[in-house]
Amino acid sequence: MKMRRNLVVAAIVSFVVLLFITFTVASGFAKSDKPITLNFVSFVPLANKVEYQFIKDEFFDKINERAKGELIIKTRGGPEVIAPFDLGVAVQKGTIDMATIPTAFFESMVPGADSTKLSIYTAWEERKNGIYEYIRDMYTKAGLYYLGRGEATKPEYFNMFINKRIEKPKDFAGLKLGGSTAFHGQYKRLGASVATLAIPEYHSAMERHVVDGLVSSIYVGFVYGLHEVTKYIIGHGFYRCTVAVPVNLKTWNRLPKHLQDLLTQCMAEFEKKYEPYEAEQKQLALKRAKAAGVEILLFPPDMVKWYIECANEGSWDYARERFPGDVIPKLRDRITK
């Protein structure tokens, strides 16, 4: 009788322990003395000061410091590790935990994600007015958690590198312009033809006259030597930076709440620091381009208005073509009013 009672007690204890372990694993990372490590890959080479080094210094290092050993973000490399166009799937599948990725590179997974570059609000305004949560819900459907903007900038981030002098709107007609799908709508509005290029192809495409011009951040332009094969840069920028920081959704949901809060807080702080930093760096980069012999083209006010309108409305048109239905109209209503 006593043996039977002991067996019953042991069974109950075992059940309680098993229930506790199941609950712990389901609600977060299992308890361990080892830190939680999140593996990160960048879409740009790690030597890129503006587009990698700043996020390392002001985001990753701050998290690693404040987590006090509980959480470590470990950078595994850049495009030599995972090709930029494959990063979205890599995060979704959990091959890596998080990345910085231009939204056009994974928009097939998150319809409309690239159109967030057209937001009239700063990153911190988006966190106050509900837009951040709206975008986050878009990502959740794809098995991703939207942590924030990997490069929070003013809406003048991108510039066109071109080898033909542009003086009037019709000068764009018939040109062949290259780059990611983020700019195809703009090119069509300008009257140019479109060529899709991966970032490592930019230099050779310009050098061999495969394209007459392309759109890029000025920093990527320098990393890939575009100043060596470009005659002009149109000095009027457009769009906010498209780079986002998605996290594998299962990984995010397994993190303890206090570490989720830490990541969110550090991301918001980073976004606010990045905009003035980038604005200063861009002016320095344009001066550097001029010193390298690249001419900065500036348009009269009426042409500037037309040029920016082509960028914005062309992008909306292209988004509606690719994603019919109410996804794009609803997003536009959220981020432009």
C-alpha positions as CSV (number, residue, x, y, z in Angstrom):
1,M,0.0,0.0,0.0
2,K,2.8,2.4,0.9
3,M,4.6,1.5,-2.3
4,R,1.5,2.3,-4.3
5,R,1.1,5.6,-2.6
6,N,4.7,6.5,-3.3
7,L,4.2,5.6,-7.0
8,V,1.1,7.9,-7.2
9,V,3.0,10.8,-5.5
10,A,5.9,10.3,-7.9
11,A,3.6,10.2,-10.9
12,I,2.0,13.5,-9.8
13,V,5.3,15.2,-9.2
14,S,6.5,14.0,-12.7
15,F,3.4,15.3,-14.3
16,V,3.8,18.7,-12.6
17,V,7.4,18.9,-13.6
18,L,6.5,18.0,-17.2
19,L,3.7,20.5,-17.3
20,F,6.1,23.2,-16.0
21,I,8.7,22.4,-18.7
22,T,6.1,22.4,-21.4
23,F,4.8,25.8,-20.3
24,T,8.3,27.2,-20.1
25,V,9.3,26.1,-23.6
26,A,6.0,27.2,-25.1
27,S,6.2,30.7,-23.5
28,G,9.8,31.4,-24.0
29,F,13.4,30.2,-24.3
30,A,14.1,27.4,-21.8
31,K,15.9,28.5,-18.7
32,S,19.6,28.3,-19.1
33,D,22.8,29.8,-17.7
34,K,23.8,30.4,-21.3
35,P,22.9,33.7,-22.9
36,I,20.3,33.8,-25.7
37,T,22.1,34.5,-29.0
38,L,20.3,36.1,-32.0
39,N,22.2,35.7,-35.3
40,F,22.2,38.7,-37.6
41,V,23.2,39.2,-41.2
42,S,23.5,42.6,-43.0
43,F,22.5,43.2,-46.6
44,V,25.6,45.4,-47.0
45,P,29.3,44.7,-46.4
46,L,30.2,45.2,-42.8
47,A,32.8,47.8,-43.9
48,N,29.9,50.2,-44.8
49,K,30.2,52.8,-42.1
50,V,26.8,54.5,-42.6
51,E,24.7,51.5,-43.3
52,Y,26.2,48.9,-40.9
53,Q,28.7,50.4,-38.4
54,F,26.2,52.9,-36.9
55,I,23.5,50.2,-36.3
56,K,26.2,48.0,-34.7
57,D,27.4,50.8,-32.4
58,E,24.1,52.4,-31.5
59,F,21.8,49.4,-31.5
60,F,23.5,46.0,-31.3
61,D,26.2,47.1,-28.8
62,K,23.7,48.9,-26.7
63,I,21.5,45.8,-26.5
64,N,24.4,43.6,-25.6
65,E,25.5,46.0,-22.9
66,R,22.0,46.5,-21.4
67,A,21.1,42.8,-21.5
68,K,23.9,42.1,-19.1
69,G,24.7,38.7,-20.5
70,E,21.1,37.5,-21.0
71,L,21.0,38.3,-24.7
72,I,23.7,38.7,-27.4
73,I,23.2,39.8,-31.0
74,K,25.9,38.2,-33.0
75,T,26.7,39.5,-36.5
76,R,27.4,36.6,-38.9
77,G,28.4,38.8,-41.9
78,G,27.1,40.5,-44.9
79,P,26.1,39.6,-48.4
80,E,28.9,37.2,-48.7
81,V,27.1,35.0,-46.1
82,I,23.5,35.2,-47.5
83,A,22.6,37.0,-50.7
84,P,20.5,40.1,-50.0
85,F,17.5,38.8,-52.1
86,D,17.6,35.6,-50.0
87,L,17.6,37.3,-46.6
88,G,13.8,37.5,-46.2
89,V,13.3,33.8,-46.6
90,A,16.3,33.1,-44.4
91,V,14.7,35.1,-41.6
92,Q,11.3,33.6,-42.2
93,K,12.7,30.0,-42.0
94,G,14.9,30.7,-39.0
95,T,18.1,30.1,-40.8
96,I,19.1,33.4,-39.2
97,D,17.2,35.3,-36.5
98,M,17.2,38.8,-37.8
99,A,18.6,41.0,-40.6
100,T,18.6,44.4,-42.2
101,I,16.9,44.1,-45.6
102,P,15.6,46.6,-48.2
103,T,11.8,46.0,-48.2
104,A,11.8,45.5,-52.0
105,F,13.9,42.4,-51.6
106,F,11.1,40.5,-49.7
107,E,7.9,42.3,-50.8
108,S,6.5,39.1,-52.3
109,M,6.4,37.8,-48.7
110,V,5.0,41.0,-47.2
111,P,2.8,42.7,-49.9
112,G,3.1,46.4,-49.7
113,A,6.1,46.5,-47.4
114,D,8.2,48.5,-49.9
115,S,5.5,51.3,-50.0
116,T,6.3,52.1,-46.4
117,K,9.2,54.2,-47.9
118,L,6.4,56.7,-48.9
119,S,5.4,57.4,-45.3
120,I,5.0,61.1,-44.4
121,Y,5.8,60.4,-40.8
122,T,9.1,59.9,-39.0
123,A,9.9,56.6,-37.4
124,W,9.1,57.9,-33.9
125,E,5.8,59.5,-35.1
126,E,4.9,56.1,-36.5
127,R,5.4,54.5,-33.1
128,K,3.0,57.1,-31.6
129,N,0.2,57.1,-34.1
130,G,-0.4,53.4,-34.7
131,I,1.4,53.0,-38.0
132,Y,4.2,51.0,-36.5
133,E,1.6,48.4,-35.2
134,Y,-0.1,48.4,-38.6
135,I,3.2,47.6,-40.4
136,R,4.0,45.0,-37.7
137,D,0.8,43.2,-38.4
138,M,1.7,43.1,-42.2
139,Y,4.9,41.3,-41.3
140,T,3.3,38.9,-38.9
141,K,1.3,37.2,-41.7
142,A,4.6,36.2,-43.2
143,G,6.1,34.7,-40.1
144,L,8.2,37.9,-39.4
145,Y,8.3,40.4,-36.6
146,Y,8.8,44.0,-37.7
147,L,11.2,45.4,-35.2
148,G,11.6,48.8,-36.9
149,R,13.4,50.8,-39.5
150,G,17.0,49.8,-40.0
151,E,17.8,53.2,-41.3
152,A,15.3,55.8,-40.3
153,T,15.8,58.8,-42.6
154,K,14.2,61.9,-44.1
155,P,12.2,61.3,-47.3
156,E,15.2,62.3,-49.5
157,Y,17.4,59.3,-49.0
158,F,17.9,58.0,-52.6
159,N,19.6,59.7,-55.5
160,M,19.9,58.9,-59.2
161,F,23.3,58.2,-60.7
162,I,23.2,58.9,-64.4
163,N,25.5,59.3,-67.4
164,K,23.4,61.7,-69.4
165,R,22.9,65.3,-68.6
166,I,19.2,65.9,-67.7
167,E,17.8,69.4,-68.1
168,K,14.1,68.9,-68.9
169,P,11.6,66.1,-68.3
170,K,11.7,64.7,-71.9
171,D,15.5,64.0,-71.4
172,F,14.4,60.9,-69.5
173,A,12.5,59.5,-72.4
174,G,14.0,56.3,-73.8
175,L,16.8,56.0,-71.2
176,K,17.4,52.6,-69.6
177,L,17.4,52.8,-65.8
178,G,18.4,50.0,-63.5
179,G,18.1,48.9,-59.9
180,S,15.7,47.0,-57.6
181,T,12.0,46.9,-58.1
182,A,11.7,49.7,-55.5
183,F,12.3,52.2,-58.4
184,H,10.5,50.6,-61.3
185,G,7.4,52.7,-60.9
186,Q,9.4,55.9,-60.8
187,Y,11.3,54.9,-64.0
188,K,8.1,54.2,-65.9
189,R,6.6,57.6,-64.8
190,L,9.8,59.3,-66.0
191,G,9.3,57.7,-69.4
192,A,12.4,55.4,-69.2
193,S,12.7,51.6,-69.7
194,V,13.4,49.4,-66.7
195,A,16.2,46.9,-65.9
196,T,16.3,44.9,-62.7
197,L,19.8,44.8,-61.1
198,A,21.3,43.3,-58.0
199,I,23.5,45.7,-56.0
200,P,26.8,44.0,-56.9
201,E,25.9,44.4,-60.6
202,Y,25.6,48.2,-60.4
203,H,29.2,49.1,-61.2
204,S,29.6,46.8,-64.2
205,A,26.2,47.8,-65.6
206,M,27.1,51.5,-65.6
207,E,30.7,50.9,-66.8
208,R,29.5,48.8,-69.7
209,H,26.6,51.1,-70.6
210,V,24.1,48.3,-69.9
211,V,22.1,51.1,-68.3
212,D,22.1,54.8,-68.5
213,G,21.5,55.3,-64.9
214,L,20.3,53.8,-61.6
215,V,19.0,54.7,-58.2
216,S,20.9,54.0,-55.0
217,S,21.8,55.4,-51.7
218,I,25.0,57.5,-52.0
219,Y,26.7,55.2,-49.5
220,V,26.1,52.0,-51.5
221,G,27.2,54.0,-54.5
222,F,30.6,54.6,-53.0
223,V,31.0,51.1,-51.6
224,Y,30.5,49.7,-55.2
225,G,32.5,52.4,-56.9
226,L,29.7,54.1,-58.8
227,H,31.6,57.5,-58.5
228,E,34.2,55.9,-60.9
229,V,31.7,55.2,-63.7
230,T,29.1,58.0,-63.2
231,K,29.1,61.5,-64.7
232,Y,26.2,63.0,-62.8
233,I,24.2,62.6,-59.6
234,I,20.7,64.2,-59.5
235,G,20.9,66.2,-56.3
236,H,17.2,65.9,-55.4
237,G,16.6,62.9,-53.2
238,F,13.4,61.0,-52.6
239,Y,11.9,58.2,-50.5
240,R,12.7,57.3,-46.9
241,C,15.3,54.5,-46.7
242,T,13.6,51.2,-47.3
243,V,15.7,49.1,-45.0
244,A,13.8,47.2,-42.3
245,V,14.8,44.9,-39.4
246,P,12.7,41.8,-39.5
247,V,13.0,39.1,-36.8
248,N,11.9,35.5,-37.1
249,L,8.5,35.5,-35.5
250,K,8.9,32.2,-33.6
251,T,12.2,33.5,-32.2
252,W,10.6,36.7,-31.2
253,N,7.7,35.0,-29.5
254,R,10.1,32.8,-27.5
255,L,12.0,35.7,-26.0
256,P,11.1,36.7,-22.5
257,K,8.9,39.8,-22.3
258,H,11.6,41.9,-20.7
259,L,14.0,41.2,-23.5
260,Q,11.3,41.9,-26.1
261,D,10.9,45.3,-24.4
262,L,14.6,45.9,-24.4
263,L,14.9,45.2,-28.1
264,T,11.9,47.5,-28.8
265,Q,13.3,50.3,-26.7
266,C,16.8,50.2,-28.2
267,M,15.3,50.1,-31.7
268,A,13.2,53.2,-31.1
269,E,16.2,55.0,-29.6
270,F,18.4,54.0,-32.6
271,E,15.8,55.2,-35.1
272,K,15.7,58.7,-33.5
273,K,19.5,58.9,-33.5
274,Y,19.9,57.7,-37.1
275,E,18.0,60.5,-39.0
276,P,20.3,63.4,-38.0
277,Y,23.4,61.3,-38.4
278,E,22.4,60.2,-41.9
279,A,21.5,63.7,-43.0
280,E,25.0,64.9,-42.0
281,Q,26.7,62.0,-43.6
282,K,24.8,62.5,-46.9
283,Q,26.1,66.0,-47.3
284,L,29.6,64.8,-46.7
285,A,29.1,62.1,-49.2
286,L,27.8,64.5,-51.9
287,K,30.9,66.7,-51.3
288,R,33.1,63.6,-51.7
289,A,31.3,62.7,-55.0
290,K,32.0,66.3,-56.3
291,A,35.6,66.0,-55.3
292,A,35.8,62.7,-57.3
293,G,34.6,64.6,-60.4
294,V,30.9,63.7,-60.4
295,E,28.7,66.7,-61.2
296,I,25.6,67.2,-59.0
297,L,22.6,68.2,-61.2
298,L,20.0,70.5,-59.7
299,F,16.6,71.3,-61.4
300,P,14.4,74.4,-61.3
301,P,11.5,74.3,-58.7
302,D,8.8,73.2,-61.2
303,M,10.9,70.3,-62.5
304,V,11.8,69.3,-58.9
305,K,8.1,69.0,-58.1
306,W,7.5,66.9,-61.3
307,Y,10.5,64.7,-60.6
308,I,9.5,64.0,-57.0
309,E,5.9,63.4,-58.0
310,C,7.1,60.8,-60.6
311,A,9.0,59.0,-57.8
312,N,6.0,59.0,-55.4
313,E,3.0,58.5,-57.7
314,G,5.0,56.1,-59.9
315,S,5.7,54.0,-56.8
316,W,2.1,53.9,-55.8
317,D,1.0,52.9,-59.3
318,Y,3.5,50.1,-59.4
319,A,2.5,48.8,-56.0
320,R,-1.2,48.7,-57.1
321,E,-0.3,46.8,-60.2
322,R,1.6,44.2,-58.3
323,F,-0.8,43.9,-55.3
324,P,-4.4,44.4,-56.5
325,G,-7.1,44.7,-53.9
326,D,-7.3,46.9,-50.9
327,V,-3.8,46.3,-49.4
328,I,-2.1,49.3,-51.1
329,P,-5.1,51.8,-50.7
330,K,-5.4,51.0,-47.0
331,L,-1.6,51.4,-46.5
332,R,-1.6,54.7,-48.4
333,D,-4.5,56.0,-46.3
334,R,-2.5,55.1,-43.1
335,I,0.9,56.5,-44.0
336,T,0.1,59.6,-46.0
337,K,-2.8,61.3,-44.0
